């Protein structure tokens, strides 16, 4: 009886592991599956995910998975926002609207900060990967 229970438990564990391994390529298609599909495939893949919007006094954002997170980022006027690149490739934080700013190239693990003194919604992007876009909602 114990052997039968042990065999059943091993079978269930094996099934769970097999399902996780089988599902892994579906999850990694967002990043790993982009190779070889060209720019449009990359743009479509990146845009599927979303980062939640949030109002925060902690003004930090990450660059991960070829996205700015969170976006939009909502902060109080006068807040200094710090972006940290968690990707393995370099990125920039470059303004498209509003006050002009440009982080320059940020390698993996590097951070850059910018103070936002005007209220409004400001768009920015990565000059290296122009399809990567984000926005900041600065409120009074």
C-alpha positions in Angstrom: 0.0 0.0 0.0 2.8 2.4 0.9 4.6 1.7 -2.4 1.4 2.4 -4.3 1.0 5.8 -2.5 4.6 6.7 -3.1 4.3 5.8 -6.8 1.2 7.9 -7.0 2.9 10.9 -5.3 5.9 10.6 -7.7 3.6 10.4 -10.7 1.7 13.6 -9.5 5.0 15.5 -9.0 6.3 14.3 -12.4 3.1 15.6 -14.0 3.4 19.0 -12.3 7.0 19.3 -13.4 6.1 18.3 -17.0 3.3 20.9 -17.1 5.6 23.6 -15.8 8.3 22.7 -18.3 5.7 22.6 -21.1 4.3 26.0 -20.1 7.7 27.7 -19.8 8.2 28.4 -23.5 4.8 30.2 -23.6 5.9 32.5 -20.8 9.3 33.1 -22.3 7.9 33.9 -25.8 7.6 37.5 -24.7 11.4 37.9 -24.6 13.1 34.8 -25.9 10.7 34.4 -28.8 11.5 37.8 -30.2 14.7 36.8 -31.8 14.4 36.5 -35.5 11.0 38.1 -35.8 12.2 41.6 -36.6 11.3 44.9 -35.2 7.6 44.6 -35.7 7.5 41.3 -33.9 9.5 42.8 -31.0 7.2 45.8 -30.8 4.0 43.7 -30.7 5.4 41.3 -28.1 6.6 44.1 -25.8 3.3 45.9 -26.0 1.3 42.9 -24.7 2.5 43.3 -21.1 1.4 46.2 -19.0 2.7 47.9 -15.9 0.1 49.1 -13.4 -0.3 52.9 -12.9 0.3 54.1 -9.4 0.4 57.3 -7.3 3.4 57.3 -5.2 5.7 59.5 -3.0 8.4 56.9 -3.6 9.5 58.0 -7.1 11.2 55.1 -8.6 10.7 53.1 -11.8 12.4 50.2 -13.3 13.3 49.3 -16.8 12.7 45.6 -17.3 11.5 43.3 -20.0 12.0 46.2 -22.5 9.4 48.2 -20.6 9.3 51.2 -18.2 7.5 50.1 -15.0 5.2 51.5 -13.8 3.8 53.5 -16.7 2.2 55.8 -16.3 4.0 56.8 -13.1 2.0 59.4 -11.1 3.9 61.7 -8.8 3.6 65.0 -7.0 5.2 68.1 -8.6 8.8 68.6 -7.4 9.4 64.8 -7.1 12.7 63.4 -8.2 12.1 60.2 -10.2 14.9 57.5 -10.3 14.9 54.9 -13.1 16.9 51.7 -12.6 17.8 49.5 -15.6 17.2 45.9 -14.7 17.6 44.7 -18.3 20.8 43.1 -19.6 20.9 45.7 -22.4 21.5 49.4 -22.2 18.5 51.9 -22.3 17.9 55.6 -22.1 15.2 57.7 -20.5 14.6 60.4 -23.1 11.8 63.0 -23.0 9.3 63.3 -25.8 7.1 66.0 -24.3 7.4 68.5 -21.5 10.7 69.4 -19.8 13.6 68.1 -21.8 15.7 65.3 -20.2 17.9 62.5 -21.4 19.7 60.0 -19.1 22.2 58.9 -21.7 23.0 55.2 -22.0 22.2 53.3 -18.8 23.8 49.9 -18.6 22.4 47.0 -16.5 22.0 47.9 -12.8 22.6 51.7 -13.5 20.3 54.4 -12.3 19.4 57.9 -13.3 17.3 60.6 -11.6 15.4 63.6 -12.8 13.3 66.2 -10.8 9.9 67.1 -12.3 8.9 70.6 -11.3 6.0 71.2 -13.7 2.6 69.6 -13.5 1.3 67.7 -16.6 1.6 64.4 -18.4 5.1 63.9 -19.9 6.0 61.2 -22.4 9.4 59.6 -22.7 11.0 56.8 -24.5 14.3 54.8 -24.9 16.4 56.3 -27.7 18.0 52.9 -28.3 14.7 51.0 -28.5 12.2 53.7 -29.7 9.2 51.5 -29.3 9.8 51.5 -25.5 7.6 54.3 -24.2 6.5 55.6 -20.8 4.8 58.5 -19.3 4.7 60.5 -16.0 1.6 62.2 -14.7 2.9 65.0 -12.5 0.2 66.5 -10.3 0.0 69.5 -7.9 
